Amino acid sequence: MSQSLFIEPFLPYVHAVLDFDLERGETFAFPMHHHPDQAQLLLIREGSGSFEIDGKLYRVGPRSLLVYDTGVWHEEFADPASPFKAISLSFSAFQLTDQQPGTLIQHGASPVIDLGDRYDEALELSRMLVRLAEDPYVPAGFSTRYYMALLLIKMAQISHGGFAKETSTSSDRTVDAIKQYIHNHYMDAITLEQLSKASFFSPGYTCRVFSQSEGISPIQYLVSYRMEVAKHYLRTENEPVYRIAELVGYQSETHFKNVFKKTIGIPPYKYRKLHRSEG
């Protein structure tokens, strides 16, 4: 008798459910970013695009599932010449039996899955998650976790993996919404007022809840995340420092250099030289 693929309990925590339904000419574009404490699935229903995942570029079409493991850097651009329809699911609190927590893709395997005859099944579960997340009369906290578990089990059956004991999480939905907004918009001029709109609370409450959970303010987290992105660019790209400053949301190269040195401890050019020499 074959061994069971799964070890219970298994109820992943769902952080965000987004249903993209874009017409021709509308933009689906998210520059290089990562989610330090969440994994993400992107189910493409219609359209195509170019997606860079963990340093590799993939051209992806409909009926495909993209898997972004926790902490993996990725960049997303859909072709605006055609409509683009996709469902994005962000989640945490899961572990494969033979892998690190927060990872679904085995080493060397492609993060792009052609669902084939499993597409309709995956689509129905994803649509159910969208409906549950949007219904104010449904206890979404449990319901979305249940259907997310079913979807991941189906995906695990494709990749012949298994899930282990649920990992703990104390993430508050308000904090998750703020982080998600920052991860997707760090290159823009973000204010506390904008972050409060993303969390649907007042600026004062938003700042207080986030600070209590993370130990830093939302704006401090934004700066920290921008520096993480800048470090990634400095290690992997040949862009000049002024261009990296622009890519992470700074119009002034001097200001960026000062913030980088204050946050990281050394100037950007020294960081690049140090890590390039190590590579």
C-alpha positions as semicolon CSV with decimal commas, in nm:
position;residue;x (nm);y (nm);z (nm)
1;M;0,000;0,000;0,000
2;S;0,135;0,344;-0,094
3;Q;0,207;0,597;0,178
4;S;-0,038;0,885;0,223
5;L;0,075;1,209;0,063
6;F;-0,042;1,423;0,353
7;I;0,008;1,463;0,727
8;E;-0,263;1,643;0,918
9;P;-0,364;1,892;1,049
10;F;-0,338;2,095;0,732
11;L;-0,525;2,426;0,703
12;P;-0,315;2,695;0,531
13;Y;-0,383;3,055;0,628
14;V;-0,520;3,264;0,337
15;H;-0,392;3,623;0,327
16;A;-0,530;3,758;-0,001
17;V;-0,765;3,648;-0,279
18;L;-0,759;3,867;-0,591
19;D;-0,961;3,818;-0,909
20;F;-0,810;4,002;-1,208
21;D;-1,043;4,062;-1,504
22;L;-0,860;4,306;-1,731
23;E;-0,966;4,422;-2,075
24;R;-0,730;4,476;-2,367
25;G;-0,503;4,772;-2,294
26;E;-0,534;4,748;-1,916
27;T;-0,212;4,688;-1,727
28;F;-0,108;4,389;-1,520
29;A;0,250;4,476;-1,425
30;F;0,432;4,419;-1,097
31;P;0,807;4,494;-1,098
32;M;1,053;4,277;-0,908
33;H;0,926;4,197;-0,557
34;H;0,888;3,914;-0,306
35;H;0,669;3,819;-0,011
36;P;0,893;3,727;0,284
37;D;0,626;3,537;0,478
38;Q;0,377;3,421;0,215
39;A;0,360;3,193;-0,088
40;Q;0,140;3,273;-0,387
41;L;-0,042;3,094;-0,667
42;L;-0,141;3,274;-0,988
43;L;-0,395;3,083;-1,198
44;I;-0,406;3,228;-1,551
45;R;-0,747;3,188;-1,709
46;E;-0,701;3,399;-2,020
47;G;-0,416;3,593;-2,180
48;S;-0,041;3,555;-2,159
49;G;0,264;3,728;-2,023
50;S;0,629;3,723;-1,925
51;F;0,713;3,625;-1,570
52;E;1,057;3,624;-1,412
53;I;1,070;3,382;-1,117
54;D;1,383;3,327;-0,910
55;G;1,607;3,464;-1,185
56;K;1,450;3,271;-1,477
57;L;1,216;3,413;-1,740
58;Y;0,902;3,223;-1,839
59;R;0,653;3,293;-2,115
60;V;0,320;3,174;-1,980
61;G;-0,024;3,131;-2,138
62;P;-0,376;3,039;-2,024
63;R;-0,465;2,730;-1,818
64;S;-0,133;2,759;-1,634
65;L;-0,052;2,790;-1,266
66;L;0,245;2,994;-1,144
67;V;0,388;2,909;-0,803
68;Y;0,582;3,171;-0,608
69;D;0,737;3,006;-0,304
70;T;0,778;3,210;0,014
71;G;1,050;3,471;-0,029
72;V;1,109;3,403;-0,400
73;W;1,173;3,717;-0,608
74;H;0,944;3,753;-0,907
75;E;0,833;4,001;-1,171
76;E;0,499;3,990;-1,356
77;F;0,399;4,149;-1,687
78;A;0,090;4,049;-1,887
79;D;0,057;4,125;-2,258
80;P;-0,172;4,433;-2,276
81;A;-0,266;4,353;-2,637
82;S;-0,511;4,089;-2,511
83;P;-0,750;4,056;-2,216
84;F;-0,591;3,909;-1,904
85;K;-0,788;3,710;-1,650
86;A;-0,625;3,547;-1,347
87;I;-0,684;3,457;-0,984
88;S;-0,411;3,528;-0,728
89;L;-0,401;3,345;-0,393
90;S;-0,155;3,437;-0,116
91;F;-0,119;3,197;0,177
92;S;0,107;3,060;0,450
93;A;0,118;2,791;0,722
94;F;0,209;2,485;0,515
95;Q;0,501;2,247;0,471
96;L;0,587;1,966;0,237
97;T;0,708;1,652;0,413
98;D;1,053;1,670;0,253
99;Q;1,098;2,047;0,212
100;Q;1,143;2,365;0,409
101;P;0,830;2,541;0,540
102;G;0,674;2,773;0,286
103;T;0,800;2,595;-0,027
104;L;0,599;2,400;-0,282
105;I;0,846;2,363;-0,569
106;Q;1,114;2,097;-0,545
107;H;1,470;2,202;-0,623
108;G;1,522;2,225;-0,999
109;A;1,151;2,193;-1,083
110;S;0,965;2,453;-1,287
111;P;0,741;2,699;-1,096
112;V;0,504;2,700;-1,395
113;I;0,254;2,412;-1,400
114;D;0,054;2,319;-1,709
115;L;-0,265;2,200;-1,543
116;G;-0,393;2,002;-1,839
117;D;-0,712;1,815;-1,750
118;R;-0,684;1,938;-1,388
119;Y;-0,749;2,297;-1,495
120;D;-1,128;2,293;-1,455
121;E;-1,094;2,147;-1,105
122;A;-0,838;2,408;-1,001
123;L;-1,048;2,686;-1,152
124;E;-1,362;2,582;-0,964
125;L;-1,179;2,572;-0,630
126;S;-1,018;2,909;-0,702
127;R;-1,354;3,063;-0,793
128;M;-1,501;2,925;-0,471
129;L;-1,223;3,102;-0,279
130;V;-1,309;3,427;-0,458
131;R;-1,679;3,390;-0,373
132;L;-1,607;3,311;-0,007
133;A;-1,365;3,602;0,027
134;E;-1,623;3,844;-0,117
135;D;-1,928;3,716;0,080
136;P;-1,970;3,918;0,405
137;Y;-2,207;3,656;0,549
138;V;-1,962;3,367;0,523
139;P;-1,710;3,296;0,805
140;A;-1,428;3,336;0,554
141;G;-1,147;3,269;0,800
142;F;-1,221;2,898;0,821
143;S;-1,395;2,849;0,486
144;T;-1,116;2,997;0,275
145;R;-0,857;2,789;0,463
146;Y;-1,055;2,473;0,392
147;Y;-1,084;2,536;0,018
148;M;-0,722;2,652;-0,001
149;A;-0,621;2,319;0,153
150;L;-0,825;2,133;-0,109
151;L;-0,662;2,329;-0,391
152;L;-0,310;2,267;-0,259
153;I;-0,387;1,898;-0,220
154;K;-0,486;1,885;-0,587
155;M;-0,166;2,065;-0,683
156;A;0,035;1,827;-0,464
157;Q;-0,120;1,532;-0,645
158;I;0,015;1,674;-0,970
159;S;0,366;1,719;-0,831
160;H;0,357;1,399;-0,618
161;G;0,432;1,587;-0,298
162;G;0,284;1,584;0,047
163;F;0,206;1,827;0,325
164;A;0,312;1,814;0,685
165;K;0,209;1,974;1,008
166;E;0,069;2,324;0,990
167;T;0,311;2,594;1,092
168;S;0,199;2,870;1,324
169;T;0,111;3,225;1,216
170;S;0,009;3,536;1,406
171;S;-0,035;3,764;1,106
172;D;-0,323;4,003;1,139
173;R;-0,533;4,068;0,828
174;T;-0,470;4,441;0,858
175;V;-0,094;4,385;0,871
176;D;-0,116;4,143;0,577
177;A;-0,303;4,399;0,366
178;I;-0,042;4,666;0,441
179;K;0,248;4,434;0,359
180;Q;0,081;4,317;0,038
181;Y;0,029;4,677;-0,073
182;I;0,391;4,768;0,004
183;H;0,528;4,462;-0,177
184;N;0,331;4,552;-0,490
185;H;0,374;4,934;-0,482
186;Y;0,711;5,001;-0,314
187;M;0,831;5,181;-0,627
188;D;0,557;5,445;-0,588
189;A;0,537;5,743;-0,352
190;I;0,348;5,572;-0,068
191;T;0,194;5,763;0,222
192;L;0,038;5,641;0,546
193;E;-0,298;5,758;0,412
194;Q;-0,262;5,526;0,111
195;L;-0,170;5,235;0,337
196;S;-0,470;5,302;0,557
197;K;-0,698;5,281;0,251
198;A;-0,543;4,944;0,167
199;S;-0,629;4,818;0,515
200;F;-0,971;4,993;0,528
201;F;-0,891;5,163;0,861
202;S;-0,787;5,510;0,976
203;P;-0,419;5,609;0,948
204;G;-0,381;5,614;1,327
205;Y;-0,531;5,269;1,377
206;T;-0,338;5,127;1,082
207;C;-0,007;5,255;1,219
208;R;-0,082;5,135;1,572
209;V;-0,187;4,781;1,470
210;F;0,110;4,740;1,237
211;S;0,361;4,871;1,490
212;Q;0,227;4,644;1,763
213;S;0,257;4,341;1,537
214;E;0,589;4,414;1,363
215;G;0,775;4,640;1,607
216;I;0,820;4,909;1,342
217;S;0,588;5,155;1,169
218;P;0,443;5,089;0,821
219;I;0,670;5,357;0,671
220;Q;0,975;5,200;0,838
221;Y;0,870;4,865;0,689
222;L;0,838;5,032;0,347
223;V;1,194;5,167;0,376
224;S;1,323;4,828;0,489
225;Y;1,153;4,651;0,199
226;R;1,285;4,903;-0,052
227;M;1,635;4,835;0,079
228;E;1,582;4,459;0,037
229;V;1,482;4,514;-0,325
230;A;1,779;4,747;-0,377
231;K;2,016;4,486;-0,233
232;H;1,872;4,230;-0,474
233;Y;1,932;4,463;-0,771
234;L;2,285;4,546;-0,653
235;R;2,373;4,177;-0,627
236;T;2,217;4,065;-0,954
237;E;2,195;4,360;-1,195
238;N;2,441;4,605;-1,355
239;E;2,209;4,906;-1,335
240;P;2,377;5,225;-1,208
241;V;2,293;5,329;-0,854
242;Y;2,079;5,625;-0,965
243;R;1,862;5,387;-1,170
244;I;1,824;5,143;-0,879
245;A;1,720;5,438;-0,664
246;E;1,442;5,514;-0,913
247;L;1,335;5,149;-0,932
248;V;1,279;5,134;-0,557
249;G;1,093;5,462;-0,526
250;Y;1,357;5,733;-0,474
251;Q;1,382;6,031;-0,709
252;S;1,702;6,153;-0,543
253;E;2,012;5,936;-0,573
254;T;2,171;6,118;-0,280
255;H;1,872;6,053;-0,055
256;F;1,871;5,687;-0,157
257;K;2,242;5,653;-0,079
258;N;2,194;5,810;0,263
259;V;1,898;5,585;0,348
260;F;2,083;5,276;0,222
261;K;2,393;5,349;0,431
262;K;2,187;5,426;0,740
263;T;1,984;5,107;0,700
264;I;2,246;4,859;0,573
265;G;2,559;5,010;0,726
266;I;2,760;5,060;0,407
267;P;2,707;5,264;0,085
268;P;2,541;5,094;-0,215
269;Y;2,863;5,077;-0,421
270;K;3,049;4,904;-0,137
271;Y;2,763;4,659;-0,090
272;R;2,771;4,576;-0,462
273;K;3,150;4,537;-0,466
274;L;3,145;4,315;-0,157
275;H;2,875;4,081;-0,281
276;R;2,998;4,069;-0,639
277;S;3,344;3,968;-0,512
278;E;3,182;3,694;-0,299
279;G;2,996;3,563;-0,604
